[in-house]
Amino acid sequence: MTEIDILISEVGPRDGLQSIQTIMPTAAKKAWVAAEAAAGVQEIEVGSFVPPKLLPQMADTAEIVTYARTIPGLTVAALVPNLKGAENAIRAGAHKISLPLSVSETHSKANLRKTHQQVLDEVRAIVALLNSLPPDQRPGFEGSLSTAFGCTLEGPVPATKVTEMARKLIEAGCDEVGLSDTTGMANPRQLQHLIRLVRSEVGADKLTGVHLHNTRGLGLANILAALDEGITTVDSSLGGLGGCPYAPGASGNIVTEDLAFMLDSMGIRTGVDLEKLIAGRNIVTGALPDEPMYGFTPDAGLPKGYTPGGWGIDS
Ligand code: ZN
């Protein structure tokens, strides 16, 4: 596998598709996953194991996981809201599962219909299940701290609450925690502050990834702040598809194409081929012609004379 400095984890097939009404056909999802993997994306969150009644867009997640598992070198991630979801994800063969815990309890009740205590009970049940598996069949398990930077329902979320929930997730047995700006409220200084606080609480090796949105246009600035703190995995969505259906007004993930361009042009290795990545948009726009796709780089094109792997800095 290509050596990389920063892992771009594509979340469009999960975060993007679950927040729009149109259901993408299974064949198009597979083509999308295949195209991004062929463009060099090494990790894709391909779906969410939620009841189809709640999110019919995600009804074929098991099939997508099984398919994605056939792509060599690709890490296949899936979101699970509870033990049942984890059982299904393990059966389908996901390499990595993540369970969201909303630091804002109001959001937790709206999103997962659970209190913090109930979410932590699910985490402990999933950890017990994982511990019963042979080590080579055990997926990685991340607890993702959503609404960590603010909540559309509660407003500000105290940093002490974020560190407390991070500690509880690790104590419950998660391999690591992630920081999620579900509502697109974060700013770079807050990123720096929260990453340092959470790492001092649970250890630097237990916080390596962030999931940020571009709701207020600060997505890439926030990513840079996170990278300066030593974060190595960043989530994004092709065409910026998606947001959060339970966070009113929050739309727009970080655009994978713009993120990949920023990192590549800075000489930070991601393994992603920009032209192939941008070409993959056709699959999404073909299947979802009425959904807006975002991104400056795809519209502007690569700069004249662009050379991949670091550009524009004279020695
Ligand atoms: Zn998101």
py3Dmol code that shows the C-alpha trace and the ligand (Angstrom):
import py3Dmol

protein = """\
ATOM      1  CA  MET A   1       0.000   0.000   0.000  1.00  0.00           C
ATOM      2  CA  THR A   2       1.136   3.550  -0.742  1.00  0.00           C
ATOM      3  CA  GLU A   3       2.790   5.137   2.248  1.00  0.00           C
ATOM      4  CA  ILE A   4       0.878   8.130   3.564  1.00  0.00           C
ATOM      5  CA  ASP A   5       1.269  10.895   6.134  1.00  0.00           C
ATOM      6  CA  ILE A   6      -2.412  11.652   6.670  1.00  0.00           C
ATOM      7  CA  LEU A   7      -5.324   9.274   6.242  1.00  0.00           C
ATOM      8  CA  ILE A   8      -8.317  10.739   4.431  1.00  0.00           C
ATOM      9  CA  SER A   9     -11.335   8.750   5.582  1.00  0.00           C
ATOM     10  CA  GLU A  10     -14.168   9.166   3.102  1.00  0.00           C
ATOM     11  CA  VAL A  11     -17.540   9.310   4.852  1.00  0.00           C
ATOM     12  CA  GLY A  12     -19.820  10.325   1.963  1.00  0.00           C
ATOM     13  CA  PRO A  13     -21.494   6.936   1.519  1.00  0.00           C
ATOM     14  CA  ARG A  14     -22.533   7.118   5.192  1.00  0.00           C
ATOM     15  CA  ASP A  15     -22.711  10.727   6.384  1.00  0.00           C
ATOM     16  CA  GLY A  16     -23.575  12.064   2.938  1.00  0.00           C
ATOM     17  CA  LEU A  17     -26.220   9.580   1.924  1.00  0.00           C
ATOM     18  CA  GLN A  18     -27.939   9.336   5.302  1.00  0.00           C
ATOM     19  CA  SER A  19     -28.669  13.039   5.363  1.00  0.00           C
ATOM     20  CA  ILE A  20     -30.419  13.241   2.010  1.00  0.00           C
ATOM     21  CA  GLN A  21     -33.823  11.863   1.135  1.00  0.00           C
ATOM     22  CA  THR A  22     -32.981  10.229  -2.196  1.00  0.00           C
ATOM     23  CA  ILE A  23     -31.865   6.626  -1.928  1.00  0.00           C
ATOM     24  CA  MET A  24     -28.750   5.846  -3.945  1.00  0.00           C
ATOM     25  CA  PRO A  25     -29.022   2.515  -5.778  1.00  0.00           C
ATOM     26  CA  THR A  26     -26.750  -0.229  -4.422  1.00  0.00           C
ATOM     27  CA  ALA A  27     -24.864  -0.529  -7.723  1.00  0.00           C
ATOM     28  CA  ALA A  28     -24.009   3.178  -7.657  1.00  0.00           C
ATOM     29  CA  LYS A  29     -22.782   2.917  -4.055  1.00  0.00           C
ATOM     30  CA  LYS A  30     -20.486   0.084  -5.035  1.00  0.00           C
ATOM     31  CA  ALA A  31     -19.200   2.022  -8.051  1.00  0.00           C
ATOM     32  CA  TRP A  32     -18.573   5.044  -5.814  1.00  0.00           C
ATOM     33  CA  VAL A  33     -16.620   3.031  -3.247  1.00  0.00           C
ATOM     34  CA  ALA A  34     -14.630   1.307  -5.993  1.00  0.00           C
ATOM     35  CA  ALA A  35     -13.814   4.603  -7.729  1.00  0.00           C
ATOM     36  CA  GLU A  36     -12.550   6.258  -4.551  1.00  0.00           C
ATOM     37  CA  ALA A  37     -10.478   3.245  -3.609  1.00  0.00           C
ATOM     38  CA  ALA A  38      -9.027   3.259  -7.144  1.00  0.00           C
ATOM     39  CA  ALA A  39      -8.221   6.950  -6.657  1.00  0.00           C
ATOM     40  CA  GLY A  40      -6.117   5.959  -3.649  1.00  0.00           C
ATOM     41  CA  VAL A  41      -8.487   6.620  -0.731  1.00  0.00           C
ATOM     42  CA  GLN A  42      -7.474   4.025   1.873  1.00  0.00           C
ATOM     43  CA  GLU A  43     -10.439   4.167   4.266  1.00  0.00           C
ATOM     44  CA  ILE A  44     -14.149   4.550   3.521  1.00  0.00           C
ATOM     45  CA  GLU A  45     -17.067   4.604   5.943  1.00  0.00           C
ATOM     46  CA  VAL A  46     -19.491   2.824   3.664  1.00  0.00           C
ATOM     47  CA  GLY A  47     -22.702   2.924   5.662  1.00  0.00           C
ATOM     48  CA  SER A  48     -24.546   2.772   8.929  1.00  0.00           C
ATOM     49  CA  PHE A  49     -26.160  -0.261  10.556  1.00  0.00           C
ATOM     50  CA  VAL A  50     -29.382   1.410  11.597  1.00  0.00           C
ATOM     51  CA  PRO A  51     -32.909   0.032  11.239  1.00  0.00           C
ATOM     52  CA  PRO A  52     -34.044   0.507   7.600  1.00  0.00           C
ATOM     53  CA  LYS A  53     -37.303   1.939   8.943  1.00  0.00           C
ATOM     54  CA  LEU A  54     -35.352   4.879  10.371  1.00  0.00           C
ATOM     55  CA  LEU A  55     -32.901   5.334   7.490  1.00  0.00           C
ATOM     56  CA  PRO A  56     -33.951   3.470   4.339  1.00  0.00           C
ATOM     57  CA  GLN A  57     -30.925   5.031   2.589  1.00  0.00           C
ATOM     58  CA  MET A  58     -28.718   2.684   4.635  1.00  0.00           C
ATOM     59  CA  ALA A  59     -30.730  -0.531   4.168  1.00  0.00           C
ATOM     60  CA  ASP A  60     -28.061  -2.156   1.964  1.00  0.00           C
ATOM     61  CA  THR A  61     -25.095  -1.385   4.250  1.00  0.00           C
ATOM     62  CA  ALA A  62     -24.272  -5.057   4.889  1.00  0.00           C
ATOM     63  CA  GLU A  63     -24.046  -5.696   1.167  1.00  0.00           C
ATOM     64  CA  ILE A  64     -21.836  -2.630   0.655  1.00  0.00           C
ATOM     65  CA  VAL A  65     -19.509  -3.696   3.485  1.00  0.00           C
ATOM     66  CA  THR A  66     -19.199  -7.191   2.038  1.00  0.00           C
ATOM     67  CA  TYR A  67     -18.465  -5.745  -1.385  1.00  0.00           C
ATOM     68  CA  ALA A  68     -15.958  -3.178  -0.089  1.00  0.00           C
ATOM     69  CA  ARG A  69     -14.121  -5.940   1.767  1.00  0.00           C
ATOM     70  CA  THR A  70     -13.176  -7.421  -1.634  1.00  0.00           C
ATOM     71  CA  ILE A  71     -11.174  -4.285  -2.534  1.00  0.00           C
ATOM     72  CA  PRO A  72      -7.530  -4.930  -1.617  1.00  0.00           C
ATOM     73  CA  GLY A  73      -5.957  -2.529   0.842  1.00  0.00           C
ATOM     74  CA  LEU A  74      -9.181  -0.689   1.675  1.00  0.00           C
ATOM     75  CA  THR A  75     -10.159  -0.253   5.312  1.00  0.00           C
ATOM     76  CA  VAL A  76     -13.928  -0.651   5.513  1.00  0.00           C
ATOM     77  CA  ALA A  77     -15.585   1.342   8.273  1.00  0.00           C
ATOM     78  CA  ALA A  78     -19.215   1.464   9.365  1.00  0.00           C
ATOM     79  CA  LEU A  79     -21.242   3.378  11.900  1.00  0.00           C
ATOM     80  CA  VAL A  80     -23.210   1.453  14.519  1.00  0.00           C
ATOM     81  CA  PRO A  81     -25.685   3.037  16.946  1.00  0.00           C
ATOM     82  CA  ASN A  82     -26.008  -0.001  19.230  1.00  0.00           C
ATOM     83  CA  LEU A  83     -25.182  -3.664  19.919  1.00  0.00           C
ATOM     84  CA  LYS A  84     -27.511  -4.931  17.201  1.00  0.00           C
ATOM     85  CA  GLY A  85     -25.775  -2.700  14.657  1.00  0.00           C
ATOM     86  CA  ALA A  86     -22.369  -3.919  15.862  1.00  0.00           C
ATOM     87  CA  GLU A  87     -23.457  -7.553  15.477  1.00  0.00           C
ATOM     88  CA  ASN A  88     -24.522  -6.860  11.893  1.00  0.00           C
ATOM     89  CA  ALA A  89     -21.321  -4.941  11.124  1.00  0.00           C
ATOM     90  CA  ILE A  90     -19.165  -7.770  12.453  1.00  0.00           C
ATOM     91  CA  ARG A  91     -21.166 -10.340  10.484  1.00  0.00           C
ATOM     92  CA  ALA A  92     -20.676  -8.289   7.296  1.00  0.00           C
ATOM     93  CA  GLY A  93     -16.940  -8.014   8.008  1.00  0.00           C
ATOM     94  CA  ALA A  94     -16.302  -4.331   8.793  1.00  0.00           C
ATOM     95  CA  HIS A  95     -12.681  -3.587   9.742  1.00  0.00           C
ATOM     96  CA  LYS A  96     -13.667  -0.686  11.920  1.00  0.00           C
ATOM     97  CA  ILE A  97     -16.860   0.333  13.682  1.00  0.00           C
ATOM     98  CA  SER A  98     -17.683   3.597  15.331  1.00  0.00           C
ATOM     99  CA  LEU A  99     -20.477   4.481  17.685  1.00  0.00           C
ATOM    100  CA  PRO A 100     -21.530   8.094  18.127  1.00  0.00           C
ATOM    101  CA  LEU A 101     -22.042   9.502  21.574  1.00  0.00           C
ATOM    102  CA  SER A 102     -23.447  13.027  21.575  1.00  0.00           C
ATOM    103  CA  VAL A 103     -21.744  15.035  24.280  1.00  0.00           C
ATOM    104  CA  SER A 104     -24.897  17.140  24.324  1.00  0.00           C
ATOM    105  CA  GLU A 105     -27.395  14.842  25.992  1.00  0.00           C
ATOM    106  CA  THR A 106     -30.323  16.650  24.372  1.00  0.00           C
ATOM    107  CA  HIS A 107     -28.851  15.832  20.951  1.00  0.00           C
ATOM    108  CA  SER A 108     -28.191  12.262  22.102  1.00  0.00           C
ATOM    109  CA  LYS A 109     -31.839  11.795  22.960  1.00  0.00           C
ATOM    110  CA  ALA A 110     -32.938  13.285  19.620  1.00  0.00           C
ATOM    111  CA  ASN A 111     -30.337  11.439  17.514  1.00  0.00           C
ATOM    112  CA  LEU A 112     -29.990   8.038  19.195  1.00  0.00           C
ATOM    113  CA  ARG A 113     -33.009   8.248  21.507  1.00  0.00           C
ATOM    114  CA  LYS A 114     -30.692   7.446  24.396  1.00  0.00           C
ATOM    115  CA  THR A 115     -29.250   9.056  27.500  1.00  0.00           C
ATOM    116  CA  HIS A 116     -25.478   9.020  28.030  1.00  0.00           C
ATOM    117  CA  GLN A 117     -25.855   6.134  30.452  1.00  0.00           C
ATOM    118  CA  GLN A 118     -27.770   4.114  27.885  1.00  0.00           C
ATOM    119  CA  VAL A 119     -25.159   4.806  25.179  1.00  0.00           C
ATOM    120  CA  LEU A 120     -22.365   3.728  27.526  1.00  0.00           C
ATOM    121  CA  ASP A 121     -24.307   0.543  28.296  1.00  0.00           C
ATOM    122  CA  GLU A 122     -24.376  -0.210  24.543  1.00  0.00           C
ATOM    123  CA  VAL A 123     -20.629   0.469  24.347  1.00  0.00           C
ATOM    124  CA  ARG A 124     -19.942  -2.003  27.161  1.00  0.00           C
ATOM    125  CA  ALA A 125     -22.151  -4.626  25.504  1.00  0.00           C
ATOM    126  CA  ILE A 126     -20.303  -4.159  22.189  1.00  0.00           C
ATOM    127  CA  VAL A 127     -16.917  -4.416  23.939  1.00  0.00           C
ATOM    128  CA  ALA A 128     -18.015  -7.689  25.552  1.00  0.00           C
ATOM    129  CA  LEU A 129     -18.985  -8.991  22.119  1.00  0.00           C
ATOM    130  CA  LEU A 130     -15.675  -7.857  20.597  1.00  0.00           C
ATOM    131  CA  ASN A 131     -13.737  -9.515  23.391  1.00  0.00           C
ATOM    132  CA  SER A 132     -15.456 -12.807  22.617  1.00  0.00           C
ATOM    133  CA  LEU A 133     -14.086 -12.783  19.048  1.00  0.00           C
ATOM    134  CA  PRO A 134     -10.723 -14.163  17.924  1.00  0.00           C
ATOM    135  CA  PRO A 135      -8.270 -11.209  17.755  1.00  0.00           C
ATOM    136  CA  ASP A 136      -7.915 -11.418  13.951  1.00  0.00           C
ATOM    137  CA  GLN A 137     -11.687 -11.049  13.499  1.00  0.00           C
ATOM    138  CA  ARG A 138     -12.139  -8.185  15.898  1.00  0.00           C
ATOM    139  CA  PRO A 139     -12.828  -4.805  14.263  1.00  0.00           C
ATOM    140  CA  GLY A 140     -11.390  -1.616  15.721  1.00  0.00           C
ATOM    141  CA  PHE A 141     -13.911   0.240  17.875  1.00  0.00           C
ATOM    142  CA  GLU A 142     -14.084   4.006  18.071  1.00  0.00           C
ATOM    143  CA  GLY A 143     -16.373   6.079  20.239  1.00  0.00           C
ATOM    144  CA  SER A 144     -17.056   9.267  18.404  1.00  0.00           C
ATOM    145  CA  LEU A 145     -17.785  12.345  20.486  1.00  0.00           C
ATOM    146  CA  SER A 146     -20.392  14.164  18.442  1.00  0.00           C
ATOM    147  CA  THR A 147     -21.525  17.735  19.082  1.00  0.00           C
ATOM    148  CA  ALA A 148     -18.151  18.150  20.831  1.00  0.00           C
ATOM    149  CA  PHE A 149     -17.818  21.740  19.586  1.00  0.00           C
ATOM    150  CA  GLY A 150     -21.355  22.946  20.187  1.00  0.00           C
ATOM    151  CA  CYS A 151     -24.940  21.831  19.745  1.00  0.00           C
ATOM    152  CA  THR A 152     -27.810  23.287  17.750  1.00  0.00           C
ATOM    153  CA  LEU A 153     -30.150  22.325  20.608  1.00  0.00           C
ATOM    154  CA  GLU A 154     -28.082  23.057  23.742  1.00  0.00           C
ATOM    155  CA  GLY A 155     -25.713  25.717  22.422  1.00  0.00           C
ATOM    156  CA  PRO A 156     -22.204  25.687  23.899  1.00  0.00           C
ATOM    157  CA  VAL A 157     -20.883  22.312  25.045  1.00  0.00           C
ATOM    158  CA  PRO A 158     -18.465  22.556  27.998  1.00  0.00           C
ATOM    159  CA  ALA A 159     -14.987  21.186  27.292  1.00  0.00           C
ATOM    160  CA  THR A 160     -15.059  19.448  30.679  1.00  0.00           C
ATOM    161  CA  LYS A 161     -18.091  17.495  29.490  1.00  0.00           C
ATOM    162  CA  VAL A 162     -16.180  16.427  26.347  1.00  0.00           C
ATOM    163  CA  THR A 163     -13.205  15.168  28.349  1.00  0.00           C
ATOM    164  CA  GLU A 164     -15.507  13.422  30.816  1.00  0.00           C
ATOM    165  CA  MET A 165     -17.314  11.548  28.042  1.00  0.00           C
ATOM    166  CA  ALA A 166     -13.996  10.732  26.332  1.00  0.00           C
ATOM    167  CA  ARG A 167     -12.747   9.160  29.551  1.00  0.00           C
ATOM    168  CA  LYS A 168     -15.983   7.216  30.005  1.00  0.00           C
ATOM    169  CA  LEU A 169     -15.816   5.832  26.447  1.00  0.00           C
ATOM    170  CA  ILE A 170     -12.243   4.652  26.947  1.00  0.00           C
ATOM    171  CA  GLU A 171     -13.098   3.213  30.372  1.00  0.00           C
ATOM    172  CA  ALA A 172     -16.013   1.381  28.753  1.00  0.00           C
ATOM    173  CA  GLY A 173     -13.513  -0.269  26.391  1.00  0.00           C
ATOM    174  CA  CYS A 174     -13.366   1.750  23.163  1.00  0.00           C
ATOM    175  CA  ASP A 175      -9.995   1.518  21.387  1.00  0.00           C
ATOM    176  CA  GLU A 176     -10.072   5.226  20.758  1.00  0.00           C
ATOM    177  CA  VAL A 177     -12.265   8.311  20.646  1.00  0.00           C
ATOM    178  CA  GLY A 178     -12.812  10.792  17.831  1.00  0.00           C
ATOM    179  CA  LEU A 179     -13.876  14.434  17.974  1.00  0.00           C
ATOM    180  CA  SER A 180     -16.884  15.306  15.834  1.00  0.00           C
ATOM    181  CA  ASP A 181     -18.074  18.750  14.887  1.00  0.00           C
ATOM    182  CA  THR A 182     -21.508  17.423  14.016  1.00  0.00           C
ATOM    183  CA  THR A 183     -23.039  20.872  13.897  1.00  0.00           C
ATOM    184  CA  GLY A 184     -20.262  22.754  12.088  1.00  0.00           C
ATOM    185  CA  MET A 185     -19.578  25.185  14.928  1.00  0.00           C
ATOM    186  CA  ALA A 186     -15.867  24.572  15.534  1.00  0.00           C
ATOM    187  CA  ASN A 187     -13.054  27.056  15.056  1.00  0.00           C
ATOM    188  CA  PRO A 188      -9.308  26.359  14.808  1.00  0.00           C
ATOM    189  CA  ARG A 189      -8.444  27.540  18.314  1.00  0.00           C
ATOM    190  CA  GLN A 190     -11.190  25.350  19.768  1.00  0.00           C
ATOM    191  CA  LEU A 191      -9.780  22.377  17.844  1.00  0.00           C
ATOM    192  CA  GLN A 192      -6.351  22.969  19.333  1.00  0.00           C
ATOM    193  CA  HIS A 193      -7.797  23.401  22.828  1.00  0.00           C
ATOM    194  CA  LEU A 194     -10.076  20.338  22.790  1.00  0.00           C
ATOM    195  CA  ILE A 195      -7.532  18.017  21.187  1.00  0.00           C
ATOM    196  CA  ARG A 196      -5.006  18.919  23.892  1.00  0.00           C
ATOM    197  CA  LEU A 197      -7.549  18.509  26.701  1.00  0.00           C
ATOM    198  CA  VAL A 198      -8.893  15.176  25.504  1.00  0.00           C
ATOM    199  CA  ARG A 199      -5.406  13.829  24.848  1.00  0.00           C
ATOM    200  CA  SER A 200      -4.284  14.830  28.319  1.00  0.00           C
ATOM    201  CA  GLU A 201      -7.289  12.945  29.681  1.00  0.00           C
ATOM    202  CA  VAL A 202      -7.075   9.687  27.684  1.00  0.00           C
ATOM    203  CA  GLY A 203      -3.610   9.723  26.052  1.00  0.00           C
ATOM    204  CA  ALA A 204      -2.487  10.962  22.631  1.00  0.00           C
ATOM    205  CA  ASP A 205      -2.720   7.495  21.069  1.00  0.00           C
ATOM    206  CA  LYS A 206      -6.419   7.341  21.945  1.00  0.00           C
ATOM    207  CA  LEU A 207      -7.352  10.391  19.872  1.00  0.00           C
ATOM    208  CA  THR A 208      -6.043  10.304  16.300  1.00  0.00           C
ATOM    209  CA  GLY A 209      -9.020  11.384  14.177  1.00  0.00           C
ATOM    210  CA  VAL A 210     -11.448  14.254  13.736  1.00  0.00           C
ATOM    211  CA  HIS A 211     -14.745  14.521  11.881  1.00  0.00           C
ATOM    212  CA  LEU A 212     -15.390  18.113  10.881  1.00  0.00           C
ATOM    213  CA  HIS A 213     -17.998  19.923   8.843  1.00  0.00           C
ATOM    214  CA  ASN A 214     -17.765  22.969   6.629  1.00  0.00           C
ATOM    215  CA  THR A 215     -21.036  24.555   7.696  1.00  0.00           C
ATOM    216  CA  ARG A 216     -19.488  27.971   8.332  1.00  0.00           C
ATOM    217  CA  GLY A 217     -16.619  27.703   5.878  1.00  0.00           C
ATOM    218  CA  LEU A 218     -13.977  26.860   8.491  1.00  0.00           C
ATOM    219  CA  GLY A 219     -13.572  23.207   7.575  1.00  0.00           C
ATOM    220  CA  LEU A 220     -10.083  23.297   6.069  1.00  0.00           C
ATOM    221  CA  ALA A 221      -8.799  25.832   8.603  1.00  0.00           C
ATOM    222  CA  ASN A 222      -9.999  23.505  11.354  1.00  0.00           C
ATOM    223  CA  ILE A 223      -8.294  20.547   9.685  1.00  0.00           C
ATOM    224  CA  LEU A 224      -4.990  22.407   9.564  1.00  0.00           C
ATOM    225  CA  ALA A 225      -5.305  23.227  13.266  1.00  0.00           C
ATOM    226  CA  ALA A 226      -5.966  19.546  13.979  1.00  0.00           C
ATOM    227  CA  LEU A 227      -2.970  18.443  11.903  1.00  0.00           C
ATOM    228  CA  ASP A 228      -0.764  20.908  13.779  1.00  0.00           C
ATOM    229  CA  GLU A 229      -1.801  19.090  16.950  1.00  0.00           C
ATOM    230  CA  GLY A 230      -0.741  15.759  15.456  1.00  0.00           C
ATOM    231  CA  ILE A 231      -4.098  14.381  14.314  1.00  0.00           C
ATOM    232  CA  THR A 232      -3.513  11.807  11.528  1.00  0.00           C
ATOM    233  CA  THR A 233      -7.008  10.828  10.314  1.00  0.00           C
ATOM    234  CA  VAL A 234      -9.452  13.325   8.847  1.00  0.00           C
ATOM    235  CA  ASP A 235     -12.975  12.620   7.607  1.00  0.00           C
ATOM    236  CA  SER A 236     -14.435  14.189   4.502  1.00  0.00           C
ATOM    237  CA  SER A 237     -17.116  13.594   1.922  1.00  0.00           C
ATOM    238  CA  LEU A 238     -16.900  13.626  -1.861  1.00  0.00           C
ATOM    239  CA  GLY A 239     -18.611  16.775  -3.099  1.00  0.00           C
ATOM    240  CA  GLY A 240     -19.221  17.753   0.534  1.00  0.00           C
ATOM    241  CA  LEU A 241     -22.352  15.648   0.459  1.00  0.00           C
ATOM    242  CA  GLY A 242     -24.179  15.449   3.748  1.00  0.00           C
ATOM    243  CA  GLY A 243     -24.471  16.953   7.187  1.00  0.00           C
ATOM    244  CA  CYS A 244     -26.606  15.756  10.043  1.00  0.00           C
ATOM    245  CA  PRO A 245     -30.359  15.158   9.798  1.00  0.00           C
ATOM    246  CA  TYR A 246     -30.796  15.823  13.531  1.00  0.00           C
ATOM    247  CA  ALA A 247     -28.801  19.048  13.629  1.00  0.00           C
ATOM    248  CA  PRO A 248     -31.060  21.549  11.864  1.00  0.00           C
ATOM    249  CA  GLY A 249     -29.112  23.939   9.666  1.00  0.00           C
ATOM    250  CA  ALA A 250     -25.949  21.835   9.700  1.00  0.00           C
ATOM    251  CA  SER A 251     -25.097  20.915   6.173  1.00  0.00           C
ATOM    252  CA  GLY A 252     -21.937  20.171   4.292  1.00  0.00           C
ATOM    253  CA  ASN A 253     -19.098  17.885   5.172  1.00  0.00           C
ATOM    254  CA  ILE A 254     -15.519  18.825   4.371  1.00  0.00           C
ATOM    255  CA  VAL A 255     -15.119  18.396   0.605  1.00  0.00           C
ATOM    256  CA  THR A 256     -12.756  15.487  -0.051  1.00  0.00           C
ATOM    257  CA  GLU A 257     -11.510  17.001  -3.311  1.00  0.00           C
ATOM    258  CA  ASP A 258     -10.549  20.338  -1.687  1.00  0.00           C
ATOM    259  CA  LEU A 259      -8.998  18.572   1.299  1.00  0.00           C
ATOM    260  CA  ALA A 260      -6.975  16.251  -0.940  1.00  0.00           C
ATOM    261  CA  PHE A 261      -5.818  19.219  -3.008  1.00  0.00           C
ATOM    262  CA  MET A 262      -4.744  21.197   0.050  1.00  0.00           C
ATOM    263  CA  LEU A 263      -2.766  18.316   1.517  1.00  0.00           C
ATOM    264  CA  ASP A 264      -1.220  17.183  -1.774  1.00  0.00           C
ATOM    265  CA  SER A 265      -0.172  20.686  -2.756  1.00  0.00           C
ATOM    266  CA  MET A 266       1.454  21.084   0.677  1.00  0.00           C
ATOM    267  CA  GLY A 267       3.477  17.947   0.056  1.00  0.00           C
ATOM    268  CA  ILE A 268       1.560  15.951   2.669  1.00  0.00           C
ATOM    269  CA  ARG A 269       1.109  12.419   1.372  1.00  0.00           C
ATOM    270  CA  THR A 270      -2.440  11.048   1.282  1.00  0.00           C
ATOM    271  CA  GLY A 271      -2.092   8.460  -1.476  1.00  0.00           C
ATOM    272  CA  VAL A 272      -4.939  10.143  -3.371  1.00  0.00           C
ATOM    273  CA  ASP A 273      -4.770  10.813  -7.122  1.00  0.00           C
ATOM    274  CA  LEU A 274      -6.607  14.122  -7.524  1.00  0.00           C
ATOM    275  CA  GLU A 275      -7.698  13.645 -11.112  1.00  0.00           C
ATOM    276  CA  LYS A 276      -9.128  10.207 -10.458  1.00  0.00           C
ATOM    277  CA  LEU A 277     -10.832  11.483  -7.309  1.00  0.00           C
ATOM    278  CA  ILE A 278     -12.498  14.361  -9.151  1.00  0.00           C
ATOM    279  CA  ALA A 279     -13.572  12.047 -11.973  1.00  0.00           C
ATOM    280  CA  GLY A 280     -15.389   9.917  -9.373  1.00  0.00           C
ATOM    281  CA  ARG A 281     -17.892  12.738  -8.812  1.00  0.00           C
ATOM    282  CA  ASN A 282     -19.657  11.663 -11.988  1.00  0.00           C
ATOM    283  CA  ILE A 283     -20.876   8.534 -10.259  1.00  0.00           C
ATOM    284  CA  VAL A 284     -22.506  10.538  -7.481  1.00  0.00           C
ATOM    285  CA  THR A 285     -24.003  13.222  -9.721  1.00  0.00           C
ATOM    286  CA  GLY A 286     -25.218  10.529 -12.125  1.00  0.00           C
ATOM    287  CA  ALA A 287     -27.056   8.692  -9.348  1.00  0.00           C
ATOM    288  CA  LEU A 288     -28.221  11.802  -7.475  1.00  0.00           C
ATOM    289  CA  PRO A 289     -28.784  14.444 -10.165  1.00  0.00           C
ATOM    290  CA  ASP A 290     -30.860  16.669  -7.862  1.00  0.00           C
ATOM    291  CA  GLU A 291     -28.390  16.823  -4.964  1.00  0.00           C
ATOM    292  CA  PRO A 292     -25.959  19.754  -4.785  1.00  0.00           C
ATOM    293  CA  MET A 293     -22.279  18.821  -4.942  1.00  0.00           C
ATOM    294  CA  TYR A 294     -19.769  21.228  -3.435  1.00  0.00           C
ATOM    295  CA  GLY A 295     -16.077  21.867  -3.875  1.00  0.00           C
ATOM    296  CA  PHE A 296     -13.902  24.626  -5.294  1.00  0.00           C
ATOM    297  CA  THR A 297     -11.123  22.467  -6.723  1.00  0.00           C
ATOM    298  CA  PRO A 298     -13.389  20.422  -9.010  1.00  0.00           C
ATOM    299  CA  ASP A 299     -14.874  23.659 -10.429  1.00  0.00           C
ATOM    300  CA  ALA A 300     -11.579  25.523 -10.788  1.00  0.00           C
ATOM    301  CA  GLY A 301      -9.564  22.531 -11.899  1.00  0.00           C
ATOM    302  CA  LEU A 302      -5.965  21.882 -10.877  1.00  0.00           C
ATOM    303  CA  PRO A 303      -3.612  24.856 -11.326  1.00  0.00           C
ATOM    304  CA  LYS A 304      -1.749  25.157 -14.632  1.00  0.00           C
ATOM    305  CA  GLY A 305       1.410  23.069 -14.506  1.00  0.00           C
ATOM    306  CA  TYR A 306       0.329  21.308 -11.302  1.00  0.00           C
ATOM    307  CA  THR A 307       2.671  18.566 -10.164  1.00  0.00           C
ATOM    308  CA  PRO A 308       1.352  16.175  -7.521  1.00  0.00           C
ATOM    309  CA  GLY A 309       3.147  15.756  -4.217  1.00  0.00           C
ATOM    310  CA  GLY A 310       4.033  19.322  -3.237  1.00  0.00           C
ATOM    311  CA  TRP A 311       3.764  22.317  -5.477  1.00  0.00           C
ATOM    312  CA  GLY A 312       4.414  25.996  -5.788  1.00  0.00           C
ATOM    313  CA  ILE A 313       7.263  26.327  -3.300  1.00  0.00           C
ATOM    314  CA  ASP A 314      10.536  27.386  -4.921  1.00  0.00           C
ATOM    315  CA  SER A 315      13.617  26.114  -3.192  1.00  0.00           C
TER     316      SER A 315
END
"""
ligand_1 = """\
1
ZN
Zn -20.848 14.409 9.896
"""
view = py3Dmol.view(width=600, height=400)
view.addModel(protein, "pdb")
view.setStyle({"model": 0}, {"cartoon": {"style": "trace"}})
view.addModel(ligand_1, "xyz")
view.setStyle({"model": 1}, {"stick": {}})
view.zoomTo()
view.show()
